């Protein structure tokens, strides 16, 4: 079902987040994310003079290189456009992600290292949400190349991660009856 028809309105802001996962020739995986913010109107900006309608206010990129165990082997961040001259200065600090595992505790580890003034809100936001999901979709879909039911331990990893995968739901009952908790 689609969203309901909105009332008359004018576009003010657009945020685009694009994530891509790549299988590398060396057996590692690159997970890349780009965040772009644009306003539908022009406005003055102290550091850039002005930002024109449709011009990127924020344009930021993150690349994590991870292994099959989801351990970060390389990390890069770049800020191409930002509202303040100081914004790009924090990008190199994201190399501290090397050695962390994308999995349980990921969000807590990322936020403890880059939350508030220790990082960039937008780079950190990409790491907290879409990059982790993209890593799982990329490696899970490409590395295992089998149905969810055939993947070793998939049920244990997925149960109760969303409404469709509730332990008492039809999907779990059908795919992993041993994990089903319903009647």
C-alpha positions as CSV (number, residue, x, y, z in Angstrom):
1,X,0.0,0.0,0.0
2,X,1.3,3.4,-0.9
3,X,1.3,6.5,1.3
4,X,-1.8,8.6,1.3
5,X,-2.0,11.6,-1.0
6,X,-0.3,14.6,0.7
7,X,-1.7,18.0,1.1
8,X,-0.3,20.8,-1.2
9,X,3.3,21.4,-0.3
10,X,6.7,22.6,-1.5
11,X,9.9,20.7,-1.4
12,X,12.4,22.2,1.1
13,X,15.1,19.6,1.7
14,X,16.3,16.4,0.1
15,X,18.6,13.9,1.8
16,X,19.9,11.0,-0.3
17,X,21.8,8.1,1.2
18,X,23.2,5.6,-1.3
19,X,25.0,2.4,-0.1
20,X,26.8,-0.1,-2.3
21,X,28.5,-3.4,-1.5
22,X,31.4,-4.7,-3.6
23,X,33.1,-8.1,-3.7
24,X,36.8,-7.4,-4.2
25,X,39.3,-9.6,-6.1
26,X,41.4,-10.1,-2.9
27,X,38.5,-11.8,-1.0
28,X,37.6,-8.7,1.0
29,X,34.4,-6.6,0.7
30,X,34.0,-2.8,0.2
31,X,30.9,-1.2,1.7
32,X,30.5,2.4,0.5
33,X,28.0,5.0,1.5
34,X,27.3,8.5,0.2
35,X,25.1,11.1,2.0
36,X,24.0,14.2,0.1
37,X,21.8,17.0,1.4
38,X,20.3,19.7,-0.8
39,X,17.9,22.6,-0.2
40,X,15.3,23.7,-2.6
41,X,16.3,27.4,-2.0
42,X,19.5,29.4,-1.9
43,X,20.9,30.9,1.3
44,X,23.9,32.7,2.6
45,X,26.6,30.7,4.3
46,X,29.5,32.2,6.2
47,X,32.2,29.7,5.1
48,X,31.1,29.2,1.5
49,X,29.6,32.6,0.8
50,X,26.3,31.2,-0.4
51,X,24.8,27.8,-1.1
52,X,22.5,27.8,-4.2
53,X,19.3,25.9,-4.5
54,X,20.0,22.3,-5.5
55,X,23.7,22.6,-4.6
56,X,25.0,20.0,-2.1
57,X,25.2,21.3,1.4
58,X,26.6,18.0,2.6
59,X,28.3,15.5,0.3
60,X,30.1,12.8,2.3
61,X,31.5,9.4,1.6
62,X,32.5,6.4,3.8
63,X,34.2,3.2,2.6
64,X,34.7,0.2,4.9
65,X,36.7,-2.7,3.8
66,X,35.7,-5.8,5.7
67,X,36.5,-9.5,5.8
68,X,34.2,-12.5,5.7
69,X,33.9,-12.2,9.5
70,X,32.7,-8.6,9.2
71,X,35.9,-7.2,10.8
72,X,36.9,-3.8,9.4
73,X,40.3,-4.0,7.6
74,X,40.2,-0.5,6.2
75,X,38.2,2.6,6.7
76,X,38.0,5.9,4.8
77,X,35.8,9.0,5.1
78,X,35.7,12.1,2.9
79,X,33.7,15.3,3.0
80,X,33.5,17.0,-0.4
81,X,30.9,19.6,0.6
82,X,29.9,20.9,4.0
83,X,28.5,24.1,5.5
84,X,31.7,24.7,7.6
85,X,35.4,24.7,6.6
86,X,36.2,22.6,9.7
87,X,34.0,19.7,8.7
88,X,36.5,17.8,6.5
89,X,39.1,17.9,9.3
90,X,37.5,14.9,11.2
91,X,37.5,12.5,8.3
92,X,40.9,10.9,9.0
93,X,39.8,9.9,12.5
94,X,37.4,7.3,11.1
95,X,40.4,5.1,10.4
96,X,40.0,4.1,14.1
97,X,37.2,1.8,12.9
98,X,39.9,-0.6,11.7
99,X,39.7,-3.8,13.9
100,X,36.0,-3.3,14.9
101,X,33.5,-5.9,13.9
102,X,30.2,-5.0,12.2
103,X,27.8,-7.0,14.3
104,X,26.6,-6.9,17.9
105,X,27.9,-3.8,19.7
106,X,28.8,-2.0,16.4
107,X,26.5,0.9,17.0
108,X,27.7,1.3,20.6
109,X,31.4,1.2,19.5
110,X,30.9,3.6,16.7
111,X,28.9,6.1,18.8
112,X,31.4,5.9,21.7
113,X,34.3,6.8,19.3
114,X,32.5,9.3,17.0
115,X,29.5,10.6,18.9
116,X,29.0,14.3,19.6
117,X,32.1,16.5,19.0
118,X,34.3,13.5,18.4
119,X,33.0,12.9,14.9
120,X,30.8,14.2,12.1
121,X,27.1,13.7,12.7
122,X,26.5,12.7,9.1
123,X,29.4,10.3,8.6
124,X,28.5,8.6,12.0
125,X,24.9,8.4,11.0
126,X,25.8,6.4,7.9
127,X,27.9,4.0,10.0
128,X,25.2,3.6,12.6
129,X,22.5,2.5,10.2
130,X,22.8,1.8,6.5
131,X,26.4,0.7,6.3
132,X,25.9,-2.2,8.7
133,X,22.8,-3.4,6.9
134,X,24.5,-3.1,3.5
135,X,27.4,-5.2,4.8
136,X,25.0,-8.0,5.8
137,X,23.1,-7.8,2.6
138,X,26.3,-7.8,0.5
139,X,28.1,-10.6,2.2
140,X,25.1,-12.6,3.1
141,X,23.7,-12.5,-0.4
142,X,27.0,-12.9,-2.2
143,X,29.2,-15.1,0.0
144,X,26.6,-17.7,1.0
145,X,24.6,-17.8,-2.3
146,X,21.9,-20.0,-0.8
147,X,18.4,-19.6,0.6
148,X,18.1,-18.3,4.1
149,X,16.9,-21.7,5.2
150,X,20.1,-23.3,4.0
151,X,22.4,-20.8,5.7
152,X,24.1,-22.2,8.8
153,X,22.8,-20.4,11.8
154,X,20.8,-17.9,9.8
155,X,17.7,-18.4,11.9
156,X,19.5,-17.7,15.1
157,X,20.9,-14.5,13.6
158,X,17.6,-13.3,12.2
159,X,14.9,-14.3,14.6
160,X,13.3,-11.3,16.3
161,X,15.2,-8.7,14.2
162,X,11.9,-7.4,12.6
163,X,8.2,-7.9,12.6
164,X,8.3,-10.4,9.8
165,X,10.9,-12.5,11.6
166,X,9.2,-12.6,15.1
167,X,9.8,-15.8,16.9
168,X,6.1,-16.5,17.1
169,X,5.4,-15.5,13.4
170,X,4.6,-17.5,10.3
171,X,8.0,-17.0,8.7
172,X,9.9,-18.5,11.6
173,X,7.3,-21.3,12.0
174,X,7.8,-22.2,8.3
175,X,11.6,-21.8,7.9
176,X,13.0,-22.6,11.3
177,X,10.3,-24.5,13.3
178,X,12.8,-25.4,16.0
179,X,13.1,-21.6,16.8
180,X,9.3,-21.0,16.7
181,X,7.8,-19.8,20.0
182,X,4.2,-19.5,19.1
183,X,1.3,-21.8,20.1
